[in-house]
């Protein structure tokens, strides 16, 4: 969960723009809190949890609610003093549009009760004049009995023309209360009459079936779903896969870890190589802006991190200006805070190039979806052991495949990476050029230190 601190002046200003003061003849002075814009791509949000209830006092810095956006779950931090007079949406409300009023704040506690029947922006309908019905005589009642009918979804309520179920009144009432269809029960009473014990047994059998088929419903992140669906349906994706040798990189990592303050992993070196390759091919470090393409001078590296609430993408800013040790330190901190739900809004915004790494799960090769408006995302697989065939021109390829006795044949480590690109920005040649630059940095890792 993100926490928006007071130092985030830009967000606070945005919040103030979305707080409006009102007063009327019927209602005292009050502030309408609107659903804030917490993400560049956000159009609506979900109210994951209210942290305060109606009547509670609030002060600047208090958390009013947790708002689920397309990026993550964000704390809605208050900037005003007062009392909560009305919460206009229930906890768990979904798809609340930006600018929609979600809560009412008043200055005085005594004014809270005046909003008990407040229902939002809608104006009440005009009251219809009450029409008095003519009095009925006893003769009218006898001659014209009145029948009130209403539709019912209760399976235990008898339908006209249907065979009557033989059940005691207690059994019928219990079946209605517990949701058991009495027509499915075989009676054990006299003449197969359904009694209370039969309903209880049927309910137990139903509960056993539910326990045997337990499941958990997890709500979808609607904003994230819309972004990924839009990307796949509207952005022309182009994929280029390249395989690189890792042995030299692994040796360098071993040497560097003798002196590094933070333990370096292969992933840290791969991230650094992707950053430098993106600088070499500027189109891969750009964004599609509709009628123009924006090229960035520095690389803000987004790294996908899997958490209990789905993936988060914290950002290492100006990664091209930072050494391996600093990149490793920042990623360790960002990953830890992502899994604890403590990232800030600033931590996840502004990526110009993103890497998704599934190597730790043993995935050798995969493709991923471009995150607009970025032009590229790099999918990194797992390191694999393979026989590396000799490049000696005097040895025939067929011979090298059938024997490991030839000089220079060896078992080595390789890695597959796939660049997913927005083809409007990065064509096949540019994607291939990125792959070649990435390969140079990985197979000649000393260049990462220059």
Long-range contacts (C-beta under 8 A, 24 or more apart in sequence): 1-66, 1-72, 1-73, 1-74, 1-75, 1-341, 1-342, 2-72, 2-73, 2-74, 2-75, 2-341, 2-342, 2-343, 2-344, 2-345, 2-347, 2-348, 3-63, 3-75, 3-77, 3-342, 3-344, 4-74, 4-75, 4-76, 4-77, 4-344, 4-345, 5-77, 5-344, 6-60, 6-61, 6-77, 8-344, 8-345, 8-346, 11-38, 11-345, 12-79, 15-77, 15-79, 16-79, 18-99, 19-79, 19-80, 27-114, 27-115, 27-118, 28-106, 28-108, 28-111, 28-114, 29-106, 29-107, 29-111, 30-85, 30-104, 30-105, 30-106, 30-111, 30-115, 31-80, 31-82, 31-104, 31-105, 31-106, 32-101, 32-103, 32-104, 33-64, 33-101, 33-102, 33-103, 33-104, 33-105, 34-98, 34-99, 34-100, 34-101, 34-102, 35-67, 35-96, 35-97, 35-98, 35-99, 35-100, 35-102, 36-67, 36-76, 36-98, 37-98, 38-67, 38-69, 38-71, 38-74, 38-345, 39-69, 39-70, 39-71, 39-223, 39-345, 39-349, 40-349, 41-70, 41-223, 41-227, 41-372, 42-69, 42-70, 42-71, 42-98, 42-223, 43-97, 43-98, 43-223, 43-226, 44-95, 44-96, 44-97, 44-98, 44-222, 44-223, 45-69, 45-96, 45-98, 45-223, 46-92, 46-93, 46-94, 46-95, 46-96, 46-219, 46-222, 47-89, 47-90, 47-91, 47-92, 47-93, 47-94, 47-96, 47-102, 48-73, 48-91, 48-92, 49-91, 50-87, 50-91, 52-84, 53-84, 53-87, 54-84, 54-85, 54-86, 54-87, 54-112, 55-83, 55-84, 55-109, 55-112, 56-83, 56-84, 57-82, 57-83, 57-109, 58-82, 58-83, 58-84, 58-105, 64-103, 65-102, 65-103, 68-221, 68-223, 69-223, 70-221, 70-222, 70-223, 70-224, 70-226, 70-227, 71-223, 71-224, 71-312, 71-313, 71-345, 71-348, 71-349, 72-309, 72-312, 72-341, 72-343, 72-348, 73-309, 73-341, 74-345, 80-105, 81-107, 82-106, 82-107, 83-107, 83-108, 83-109, 83-111, 83-112, 84-112, 85-111, 85-112, 85-114, 85-115, 85-118, 86-115, 86-116, 86-118, 88-119, 88-120, 94-219, 94-222, 95-222, 155-181, 155-182, 155-183, 156-180, 156-181, 156-182, 156-183, 165-194, 166-191, 166-192, 166-193, 166-194, 167-193, 167-194, 167-195, 168-193, 168-194, 168-195, 168-196, 170-195, 170-196, 171-195, 171-196, 171-198, 171-199, 174-199, 174-200, 175-199, 175-202, 178-203, 180-206, 221-310, 224-310, 227-371, 227-372, 228-369, 230-372, 231-369, 231-370, 231-371, 231-372, 232-369, 235-288, 235-370, 235-372, 235-422, 235-424, 236-422, 236-423, 236-424, 237-369, 237-370, 237-420, 237-421, 237-422, 237-423, 238-420, 238-421, 238-422, 238-423, 238-426, 238-427, 238-428, 238-431, 239-367, 239-418, 239-419, 239-420, 239-421, 240-418, 240-419, 240-421, 240-428, 240-431, 240-432, 240-434, 240-435, 241-365, 241-416, 241-417, 241-418, 241-419, 242-416, 242-417, 242-419, 242-435, 242-436, 242-438, 242-439, 243-414, 243-415, 243-416, 244-414, 244-415, 244-417, 244-438, 244-439, 244-442, 244-443, 245-388, 245-412, 245-413, 245-414, 245-442, 245-443, 246-383, 246-412, 246-413, 246-414, 246-415, 246-442, 247-412, 247-413, 248-443, 248-444, 248-445, 249-442, 249-443, 249-445, 250-413, 252-445, 252-446, 252-448, 256-324, 260-324, 260-325, 260-328, 261-325, 261-329, 262-325, 262-328, 262-329, 262-332, 263-328, 264-324, 264-325, 264-328, 265-328, 266-359, 266-383, 267-357, 267-359, 267-380, 268-324, 268-327, 268-328, 268-331, 269-324, 269-442, 269-445, 269-448, 270-355, 270-357, 270-380, 270-415, 270-417, 270-442, 271-301, 271-303, 271-316, 271-319, 271-327, 271-331, 271-355, 272-319, 272-324, 272-327, 272-441, 272-448, 273-438, 273-441, 273-442, 273-445, 273-448, 274-301, 274-353, 274-355, 274-378, 274-438, 275-299, 275-301, 275-319, 275-320, 275-353, 276-320, 276-437, 276-441, 276-447, 276-448, 277-434, 277-437, 277-438, 277-441, 278-352, 278-353, 278-376, 278-434, 279-320, 280-433, 280-434, 280-437, 281-426, 281-430, 281-433, 281-434, 281-437, 283-375, 283-425, 283-426, 283-430, 284-353, 284-375, 284-376, 284-419, 284-421, 284-426, 284-430, 284-431, 284-434, 285-352, 285-353, 285-375, 285-376, 286-352, 286-375, 286-425, 287-352, 287-373, 287-374, 287-375, 288-372, 288-373, 288-375, 288-422, 288-424, 288-425, 289-373, 293-375, 293-425, 296-352, 298-352, 299-352, 299-353, 300-350, 300-351, 300-352, 300-353, 301-327, 301-351, 301-352, 301-353, 301-354, 301-355, 302-351, 302-352, 302-353, 302-354, 302-355, 302-371, 302-374, 303-331, 303-334, 303-335, 303-354, 303-355, 303-357, 304-354, 304-355, 304-356, 304-357, 305-334, 305-335, 305-338, 305-339, 307-338, 307-339, 307-341, 308-339, 309-341, 312-338, 312-343, 312-348, 313-348, 313-351, 313-354, 313-371, 314-338, 314-343, 314-347, 314-348, 315-347, 315-348, 315-349, 315-350, 315-351, 317-350, 324-448, 324-449, 353-377, 353-378, 354-378, 355-380, 356-380, 358-382, 359-383, 359-415, 364-416, 365-416, 365-418, 366-418, 367-418, 367-420, 368-418, 368-420, 369-420, 370-420, 370-421, 370-422, 372-422, 374-422, 375-421, 375-422, 375-425, 375-426, 376-419, 376-420, 376-421, 376-422, 376-426, 376-431, 376-434, 377-419, 377-420, 378-417, 378-418, 378-419, 378-420, 379-417, 379-418, 379-419, 379-420, 380-415, 380-417, 381-415, 381-416, 381-417, 381-418, 382-415, 383-413, 383-414, 383-415, 384-413, 384-414, 384-415, 384-416, 385-411, 385-412, 385-413, 386-411, 386-412, 386-413, 386-414, 387-411, 387-412, 388-412, 388-414, 415-442
